[in-house]
Amino acid sequence: MKQKGKTLLLLAGFATATIHIINKIEYTIACTKNMLSCPDNHYYEWRFGKIRYIKKGQGTPILLLHNLTVGSSSYEYHKIIETLSKKHEVYAMDFLGYGLSDKPYLTFTNYLYVQLITDFIKNVIGKRTDVIASGDSCPVTVMTCHNNPEVFGKLVFINPQDLFELNQIPSRQTRFLKLLIDMPILGTFIYNILTSKEAFKKTFQDTYYFNPGCIEESEILAYFEAAHTLDYHSKHAFSSYLGRYLNINILHALKEINHSIIIISGEEKKNSHTITDNYIYYNNAIEAVFIKETKQLPHLEKSDKFIKQLEIFL
């Protein structure tokens, strides 16, 4: 029995060491291309860690906020920053836990990001700012604007999150999922499977783009890198996202916002019209535009058409 026990321990140790090595290799492969580097990089020393942001151009300020799905970063806006910077002072920020910003081991929440956006506008930009938010960062922007309306100008929401999905609070199952992903070796291994290059390629084909032929290899590589840079710490924001810790009911805040708002959605995204109609129901001052032959990322897939809509609104 003792011999069997020793054998099992040795096998367990060998398996653990093997998984650890596989994890290290995955992170190394993901970051070899250095897709997220940018000559316009700056860092804001925030209370919970360094926040990487890009600053470019002169004029009225615009803050670009990326989606909060895994692999997201300010790279999401790389096709429109140059054009916007010709007339505006553009800031594109990596949220804490994403991109090249610090990735501490903590539970990421809507309120954490509300405070980050508030502090960033007040301490870095220093004046009233128009905001373009994508996907899951739209509810965060709504809450931030509701709490600090004086620092916001016009708001642009790109395919905002479903209002009714935001009501889904952490459950026993999602809390367990967060705990699992946060585990040092096994959780990292599971995370690496879920965020492989092939997994991102499938997400782009099924969810992000309408026309798979428009997908660029560099975009997949950038998301792959963003999900793995700074080693295993990249997984903590993802575990909070899966655990629904970023969800919050924004109906009250949405009703009370008195700012110019436009929603730009992908025509081919599932339920995009229903989601947009729900936002307008709670705030009938919201304008809506749909870009044909796009899904979740119209600013990447049809950046020229997206820019035209922005120029009209801004």
Secondary structure, DSSP 8 states (H G I E B T S, - for coil): -HHHHHHHHHHHHHHHHHHHHHHHHHHHHHTSS-TT--TTEEEEEETTEEEEEEEE--SEEEEEE---STT--GGGGTTTHHHHTTTEEEEEE--TTSTTS---SS---HHHHHHHHHHHIIIII-S-EEEEEETTHHHHHHHHHHH-GGGEEEEEEES---TTGGG----HHHHHHHHHHHSTTHHHHHHHHHTSHHHHHHHIIIII-S-GGG--HHHHHHHHHHTTTTGGGGHHHHHHHHTTTT----HHHHHH--S-EEEEEETTSTTHHHHHHHHHHH-TT-EEEEETT--S-HHHHTHHHHHHHHHHH-
